[in-house]
Amino acid sequence: MTLTAPTPDVIALARATLAARDPALAQADARTPVFEWRLRPGGFEGLFRMIVEQQVSVASAASVWARLQAGLGEITPQALLAHDLDSLRGMGLSRQKATYGQGMALAQIEGRIDLEHMQTLDDAGAIAALTALKGVGLWTAEAYLMMCEGRLDVFPGGDVALQEAIKWADGTETRPDQKAAYLRAEAWRPYRAVATHLLWAWYTGVKRGEISLEPPA
């Protein structure tokens, strides 16, 4: 699978469009320097790794992934199905994640999903195909399409950091819930993923003390 990410020129154009259209995003844009797209490997291996990383620390996820690579060699559907659940648990996976992984592997082999060619589906179709897999929730599907395929108009409305950044941008007392975040993002089509990256970059910069939350005097 070939990884693709929006070019710096595409990102810059999208940021300018968003800033011109939405004063709240204009504030975030003015305070946030150039950012790189959060690009990750895709395909079966990429989606499976997202499952492995769910609800554990970065260090724990990295440790489990290293054990899986050592135990399986190549991370493929065939390799995962060649081991039983107890073997996979011995490599650090929970039984639930091992079950999810094998279900994904079987779906790929049987042709119920083609993770190497998801680009043939539009955003809605790809999200529907991904969330049909047990263990793949809406956030995971949206994040996969944005970070593994570089899609410009997917939006992970359930992301808490994103919701917090929207609260800052809009100057509200409480952050929006998932439904409200999706409604808010309608104004950012067809660049909702760029808006997401902008708000993430702003949020991260503020948390690290690199960007002031307050506008310049």
C-alpha positions in Angstrom: 0.0 0.0 0.0 1.4 3.4 -1.0 1.2 6.0 1.8 0.0 9.4 0.7 -0.2 12.6 2.6 -1.4 16.0 1.5 1.5 18.1 0.3 2.6 21.2 2.2 1.0 23.3 -0.6 -2.3 21.5 -0.3 -2.2 21.9 3.5 -1.4 25.6 3.2 -4.2 26.3 0.8 -6.7 24.4 2.9 -5.6 26.3 6.0 -6.0 29.6 4.2 -9.4 28.6 3.0 -10.5 27.5 6.5 -9.1 30.7 8.1 -10.9 32.9 5.6 -14.2 31.0 6.2 -14.2 30.7 10.0 -12.9 33.4 12.4 -12.5 30.9 15.1 -10.1 28.8 13.0 -8.4 31.9 11.8 -7.3 32.5 15.4 -5.9 29.0 15.7 -4.3 29.3 12.3 -2.6 32.6 13.2 -1.0 31.0 16.3 0.0 27.6 14.9 3.1 27.2 12.8 3.4 24.8 9.9 2.7 21.2 10.9 3.3 17.8 9.3 0.5 15.4 8.5 0.3 12.6 11.0 1.0 9.9 8.5 1.2 6.2 9.6 1.5 2.9 7.8 -1.8 1.6 6.5 -3.2 -1.7 5.2 -3.9 -4.7 7.5 -0.7 -4.0 9.6 -1.6 -0.4 10.1 -5.2 -1.0 11.2 -4.1 -3.9 13.5 -1.5 -1.7 15.1 -4.2 0.8 15.9 -6.2 -1.9 17.7 -3.1 -3.0 19.6 -2.5 0.6 20.8 -6.1 1.2 22.0 -6.5 2.0 25.7 -2.8 1.4 26.7 0.1 3.7 27.2 2.5 4.5 24.3 5.3 2.5 26.0 3.0 -0.6 26.6 1.8 -0.5 23.0 5.4 -0.3 21.7 6.4 -3.2 23.9 3.5 -5.4 22.7 4.1 -4.5 19.1 7.8 -5.4 19.3 6.9 -8.8 20.8 4.4 -9.4 18.0 7.0 -8.6 15.4 9.4 -11.0 17.0 6.8 -13.7 17.4 5.1 -13.4 14.0 7.9 -12.1 11.9 5.8 -10.3 9.3 2.5 -8.8 10.5 0.1 -10.3 7.9 -3.4 -11.9 8.1 -1.8 -15.3 7.4 0.7 -14.9 10.2 -1.9 -13.9 12.7 -4.2 -16.8 11.8 -1.3 -19.3 12.0 -1.3 -18.8 15.8 -4.0 -19.6 18.3 -5.3 -17.1 20.8 -3.1 -18.4 23.6 0.0 -18.0 21.5 -1.0 -14.4 20.7 -1.7 -13.7 24.3 1.8 -15.0 25.1 3.1 -12.2 22.8 1.4 -9.6 25.0 -2.1 -9.2 23.4 -5.2 -9.4 25.4 -7.6 -12.1 24.4 -10.1 -9.5 23.2 -7.5 -7.8 20.9 -6.2 -11.1 19.7 -9.8 -12.1 18.8 -10.3 -8.7 17.0 -7.1 -9.2 15.1 -7.9 -12.6 13.9 -11.4 -11.5 12.9 -9.9 -8.7 10.8 -7.4 -11.1 9.3 -10.2 -13.5 8.3 -12.2 -10.7 6.8 -9.2 -9.6 4.7 -8.5 -13.2 3.5 -12.1 -13.9 2.7 -12.5 -10.6 0.8 -15.0 -9.1 3.0 -12.7 -6.0 3.2 -9.7 -5.0 1.2 -7.5 -3.0 3.5 -4.8 -2.6 0.8 -7.2 -0.8 -1.6 -9.6 1.2 0.6 -9.0 4.2 -1.8 -11.6 2.7 -4.1 -14.3 3.6 -1.6 -15.5 7.0 -0.8 -15.2 8.3 2.8 -18.7 7.1 3.9 -18.2 3.7 2.3 -14.8 3.2 3.8 -16.0 4.1 7.2 -18.9 1.7 6.9 -16.5 -1.1 5.8 -14.1 -0.5 8.6 -16.7 -0.2 11.4 -18.2 -3.5 10.2 -15.1 -5.2 11.6 -15.5 -6.1 15.2 -13.2 -4.0 17.4 -13.0 -1.1 14.9 -15.0 1.8 16.3 -15.9 5.1 14.5 -12.9 7.0 15.9 -10.5 4.3 14.7 -12.0 4.2 11.3 -11.8 8.0 10.9 -8.3 8.2 12.3 -7.2 5.3 10.0 -8.5 7.1 6.9 -7.0 10.4 7.8 -3.6 9.2 9.0 -3.1 6.1 6.9 -4.6 7.3 3.7 -4.3 11.0 3.9 -7.9 11.7 3.3 -8.8 15.4 3.6 -12.4 15.4 4.7 -12.8 12.8 7.5 -13.3 14.1 11.0 -12.9 12.1 14.3 -15.5 14.0 16.3 -15.2 11.8 19.3 -11.6 12.8 19.9 -11.3 14.6 23.3 -8.3 16.7 22.5 -10.0 17.9 19.3 -13.2 18.7 21.2 -11.1 20.7 23.8 -9.4 22.7 21.0 -12.8 23.5 19.5 -13.9 24.8 22.9 -10.9 27.1 22.9 -11.4 28.3 19.4 -15.1 29.1 20.0 -14.5 30.5 23.5 -17.2 28.4 25.1 -17.4 27.2 28.7 -17.7 23.5 27.9 -16.3 21.4 25.2 -18.7 20.0 22.6 -19.7 16.4 22.7 -19.3 14.1 19.7 -22.6 15.1 18.1 -21.9 18.8 18.5 -18.4 18.5 17.2 -19.6 16.8 14.0 -22.1 19.6 13.5 -19.5 22.3 14.2 -17.2 20.7 11.6 -19.7 20.9 8.8 -18.5 24.4 8.1 -15.0 23.0 7.4 -15.9 20.7 4.5 -14.1 19.6 2.4 -11.1 20.1 4.6 -12.3 18.7 7.9 -9.1 16.6 8.3 -6.9 19.6 7.8 -9.0 21.5 10.4 -8.4 18.5 12.7 -4.7 18.6 12.2 -4.6 22.4 12.8 -6.6 22.1 16.0 -4.4 19.1 17.2 -1.3 21.1 16.4 -2.6 24.1 18.3 -3.7 21.9 21.3 -0.3 20.2 21.4 1.5 23.5 21.2 -0.5 25.0 24.0 0.0 21.9 26.2 3.7 22.0 25.6 3.9 25.7 26.4 5.0 26.5 22.9 1.9 28.4 21.9 -0.1 30.9 24.0 -3.8 30.2 24.3 -4.4 33.9 24.5 -4.2 36.0 21.3 -1.3 38.4 21.0 -1.8 41.9 22.4 
